[in-house]
């Protein structure tokens, strides 16, 4: 298994996916298509790594078809999970603007499986970033407390200060409405 697939396997395993290396024979060549199959309770998918974005763009459809054909029984047996079948297409080489646009078009193609594409993936950190759409949240964001009264008063510059103060004071609706009518 190549380094990029290995990095992806580590990232997915840390996120609770089971993974396995799968080689799919290619007709007319001695080199098989290397993939990483992954699955958890709700998602299943395959990772394919290419040397360049150009190779990815040229080969992804035929590779998708080979993977789908090889695993058709498992995909059919997956039933509901088959709706969450992903094909992660990774290029080790960086993409130029035209290739980035082509990768975006591939992601929009929802035929057979959902697609995730990423170029310039070298190393464990880049593998994690490529797989981010599949990974669970690591931690909830921590936000500092906000003084809402102060925020409202600060942002309400178009409204009369006495009206804002009355609103924020918790005055009865009738009192606030009377102030509005008096200002009109």
The 8 nearest C-alpha neighbors of each residue, nearest first, counted from 0:
[[1, 4, 5, 2, 20, 33, 3, 34],
 [0, 2, 4, 3, 5, 33, 48, 6],
 [3, 1, 5, 4, 6, 0, 122, 121],
 [2, 4, 6, 5, 1, 7, 121, 122],
 [5, 3, 7, 6, 1, 2, 8, 0],
 [4, 6, 2, 8, 3, 7, 1, 9],
 [7, 5, 3, 9, 123, 8, 4, 2],
 [6, 8, 4, 10, 5, 9, 126, 11],
 [9, 7, 5, 11, 6, 10, 12, 4],
 [8, 10, 12, 6, 7, 11, 13, 5],
 [11, 9, 7, 13, 12, 8, 127, 6],
 [10, 12, 14, 8, 16, 13, 9, 7],
 [13, 11, 16, 15, 9, 14, 10, 8],
 [12, 14, 10, 11, 15, 9, 16, 8],
 [15, 13, 11, 12, 16, 134, 10, 135],
 [16, 14, 12, 13, 11, 17, 39, 38],
 [17, 15, 39, 12, 38, 11, 14, 37],
 [16, 18, 38, 37, 12, 39, 15, 19],
 [19, 17, 37, 36, 16, 8, 38, 35],
 [20, 18, 36, 35, 21, 37, 17, 8],
 [19, 21, 35, 34, 36, 22, 18, 0],
 [22, 20, 34, 35, 33, 19, 23, 36],
 [21, 23, 33, 32, 31, 34, 24, 20],
 [22, 24, 32, 31, 25, 21, 33, 66],
 [25, 23, 31, 32, 22, 26, 30, 29],
 [26, 24, 31, 28, 27, 23, 32, 30],
 [27, 25, 28, 24, 29, 31, 30, 23],
 [26, 28, 25, 29, 30, 24, 31, 32],
 [29, 27, 30, 26, 25, 31, 24, 32],
 [28, 30, 31, 27, 25, 24, 26, 32],
 [29, 31, 28, 32, 25, 24, 33, 23],
 [32, 30, 24, 23, 25, 22, 33, 29],
 [31, 33, 23, 22, 24, 34, 25, 30],
 [34, 32, 22, 31, 21, 23, 47, 35],
 [35, 33, 47, 21, 46, 20, 22, 45],
 [34, 36, 20, 46, 45, 19, 21, 37],
 [37, 35, 45, 19, 18, 44, 20, 34],
 [38, 36, 18, 44, 17, 43, 16, 45],
 [39, 37, 43, 16, 17, 42, 44, 18],
 [38, 40, 16, 42, 41, 17, 43, 15],
 [39, 41, 42, 38, 80, 43, 16, 15],
 [40, 42, 80, 39, 83, 43, 38, 79],
 [43, 41, 83, 39, 38, 80, 84, 40],
 [44, 42, 38, 84, 37, 85, 83, 39],
 [43, 45, 85, 84, 37, 86, 36, 38],
 [44, 46, 36, 86, 35, 87, 37, 34],
 [45, 47, 87, 35, 34, 86, 88, 36],
 [46, 48, 34, 88, 89, 87, 45, 33],
 [49, 47, 89, 90, 88, 46, 4, 50],
 [50, 48, 90, 51, 55, 89, 91, 54],
 [49, 51, 91, 90, 92, 54, 48, 52],
 [52, 50, 92, 90, 54, 53, 49, 91],
 [53, 51, 55, 90, 54, 94, 56, 92],
 [54, 52, 56, 51, 55, 57, 98, 94],
 [53, 55, 57, 51, 52, 56, 58, 49],
 [56, 54, 52, 58, 53, 57, 59, 49],
 [57, 55, 53, 54, 58, 59, 52, 101],
 [56, 58, 54, 55, 53, 59, 60, 52],
 [59, 57, 55, 61, 56, 60, 54, 62],
 [58, 60, 62, 55, 61, 56, 63, 57],
 [61, 59, 63, 62, 58, 64, 57, 56],
 [60, 62, 64, 63, 59, 58, 65, 57],
 [61, 63, 65, 59, 64, 60, 58, 66],
 [64, 62, 60, 66, 61, 65, 59, 67],
 [63, 65, 61, 67, 62, 66, 68, 60],
 [66, 64, 62, 68, 63, 67, 69, 61],
 [65, 67, 69, 63, 64, 68, 70, 62],
 [68, 66, 64, 70, 71, 65, 69, 63],
 [67, 69, 71, 65, 66, 70, 64, 72],
 [68, 70, 66, 67, 71, 65, 23, 72],
 [71, 69, 67, 73, 68, 72, 66, 74],
 [72, 70, 74, 68, 67, 73, 69, 75],
 [73, 71, 75, 74, 70, 76, 69, 68],
 [72, 74, 76, 70, 75, 71, 77, 69],
 [75, 73, 71, 77, 72, 76, 81, 70],
 [76, 74, 72, 77, 73, 78, 71, 81],
 [75, 77, 73, 78, 74, 72, 81, 71],
 [76, 78, 74, 80, 81, 75, 73, 79],
 [79, 77, 81, 76, 80, 75, 74, 82],
 [80, 78, 81, 82, 77, 83, 41, 76],
 [79, 81, 77, 82, 83, 78, 41, 42],
 [80, 82, 84, 83, 79, 78, 77, 74],
 [83, 81, 80, 84, 79, 78, 112, 42],
 [84, 82, 42, 81, 80, 85, 43, 41],
 [85, 83, 43, 81, 44, 112, 82, 42],
 [86, 84, 44, 113, 112, 114, 87, 83],
 [85, 87, 114, 45, 44, 46, 113, 112],
 [86, 88, 46, 115, 114, 116, 45, 85],
 [89, 87, 116, 47, 46, 115, 48, 86],
 [90, 88, 48, 117, 116, 118, 49, 47],
 [91, 89, 118, 49, 51, 92, 52, 50],
 [90, 92, 120, 119, 50, 121, 51, 118],
 [91, 93, 51, 119, 90, 50, 118, 52],
 [92, 94, 119, 118, 91, 95, 52, 51],
 [95, 93, 98, 118, 52, 99, 92, 96],
 [94, 96, 98, 97, 99, 93, 52, 100],
 [95, 97, 99, 98, 100, 94, 101, 102],
 [98, 96, 100, 99, 95, 101, 94, 102],
 [97, 99, 101, 95, 100, 94, 96, 102],
 [100, 98, 102, 96, 101, 97, 94, 95],
 [99, 101, 103, 97, 98, 102, 96, 104],
 [100, 102, 98, 104, 103, 99, 105, 97],
 [103, 101, 99, 105, 104, 100, 116, 98],
 [102, 104, 100, 106, 101, 105, 99, 107],
 [105, 103, 101, 107, 102, 106, 100, 108],
 [104, 106, 102, 108, 107, 103, 101, 114],
 [107, 105, 114, 103, 104, 108, 115, 116],
 [106, 108, 104, 105, 109, 103, 114, 113],
 [109, 107, 105, 106, 110, 104, 114, 113],
 [110, 108, 113, 112, 107, 111, 114, 106],
 [109, 111, 108, 112, 113, 114, 107, 63],
 [112, 110, 109, 113, 67, 84, 63, 64],
 [113, 111, 84, 85, 110, 109, 86, 114],
 [112, 114, 85, 109, 86, 84, 115, 106],
 [115, 113, 106, 86, 85, 87, 112, 116],
 [114, 116, 87, 106, 88, 86, 117, 113],
 [117, 115, 88, 89, 87, 102, 106, 114],
 [116, 118, 89, 129, 90, 88, 115, 119],
 [119, 117, 90, 93, 120, 94, 89, 92],
 [120, 118, 93, 92, 91, 90, 121, 94],
 [121, 119, 91, 125, 118, 126, 90, 122],
 [122, 120, 91, 125, 119, 3, 126, 123],
 [121, 123, 125, 124, 126, 120, 3, 6],
 [122, 124, 126, 6, 125, 127, 121, 7],
 [125, 123, 127, 126, 122, 128, 121, 120],
 [124, 126, 128, 120, 127, 123, 122, 121],
 [125, 127, 123, 129, 124, 128, 7, 120],
 [128, 126, 124, 130, 125, 129, 131, 10],
 [129, 127, 125, 131, 126, 130, 124, 132],
 [130, 128, 126, 127, 131, 117, 125, 120],
 [131, 129, 127, 128, 132, 133, 126, 134],
 [130, 132, 128, 134, 133, 129, 127, 135],
 [133, 131, 130, 134, 129, 115, 135, 128],
 [134, 132, 131, 130, 135, 42, 11, 14],
 [133, 135, 131, 132, 14, 136, 130, 11],
 [136, 134, 137, 133, 14, 131, 132, 138],
 [135, 137, 138, 134, 139, 131, 133, 140],
 [136, 138, 135, 139, 134, 14, 140, 131],
 [139, 137, 136, 140, 141, 135, 134, 142],
 [138, 140, 141, 137, 136, 142, 135, 143],
 [141, 139, 138, 142, 137, 136, 143, 144],
 [140, 142, 139, 143, 138, 144, 137, 145],
 [143, 141, 140, 144, 145, 139, 138, 146],
 [142, 144, 145, 141, 146, 140, 147, 139],
 [145, 143, 142, 146, 147, 141, 150, 149],
 [146, 144, 147, 143, 150, 149, 142, 148],
 [145, 147, 149, 148, 150, 144, 151, 143],
 [146, 148, 150, 149, 145, 151, 152, 144],
 [149, 147, 151, 150, 146, 152, 167, 153],
 [148, 150, 152, 147, 146, 151, 153, 145],
 [151, 149, 147, 153, 148, 152, 154, 146],
 [152, 150, 154, 148, 153, 149, 155, 147],
 [151, 153, 149, 155, 150, 154, 148, 163],
 [152, 154, 150, 151, 155, 149, 156, 148],
 [153, 155, 151, 152, 156, 150, 157, 149],
 [156, 154, 152, 157, 158, 153, 151, 163],
 [155, 157, 158, 154, 153, 152, 159, 160],
 [156, 158, 155, 159, 154, 160, 163, 153],
 [159, 157, 156, 155, 160, 163, 162, 161],
 [158, 160, 162, 161, 163, 157, 156, 155],
 [159, 161, 163, 162, 164, 158, 156, 152],
 [162, 160, 164, 163, 159, 165, 178, 166],
 [163, 161, 165, 159, 164, 160, 166, 178],
 [162, 164, 166, 160, 161, 165, 167, 152],
 [165, 163, 161, 167, 162, 166, 168, 160],
 [166, 164, 162, 168, 163, 167, 170, 161],
 [165, 167, 163, 164, 168, 169, 162, 170],
 [168, 166, 164, 169, 165, 163, 148, 170],
 [169, 167, 165, 170, 166, 164, 163, 148],
 [168, 170, 167, 166, 171, 165, 172, 164],
 [171, 169, 168, 165, 166, 174, 172, 175],
 [170, 172, 173, 174, 169, 175, 166, 176],
 [171, 173, 175, 174, 176, 170, 166, 169],
 [172, 174, 176, 171, 175, 177, 170, 178],
 [173, 175, 177, 176, 171, 172, 178, 170],
 [174, 176, 178, 172, 177, 173, 165, 179],
 [177, 175, 179, 173, 178, 174, 172, 180],
 [176, 178, 174, 180, 179, 175, 173, 181],
 [179, 177, 181, 175, 176, 180, 182, 174],
 [180, 178, 176, 182, 177, 181, 175, 183],
 [179, 181, 177, 183, 182, 178, 176, 175],
 [180, 182, 178, 179, 183, 177, 176, 175],
 [183, 181, 179, 180, 178, 159, 177, 162],
 [182, 180, 181, 179, 178, 177, 176, 159]]
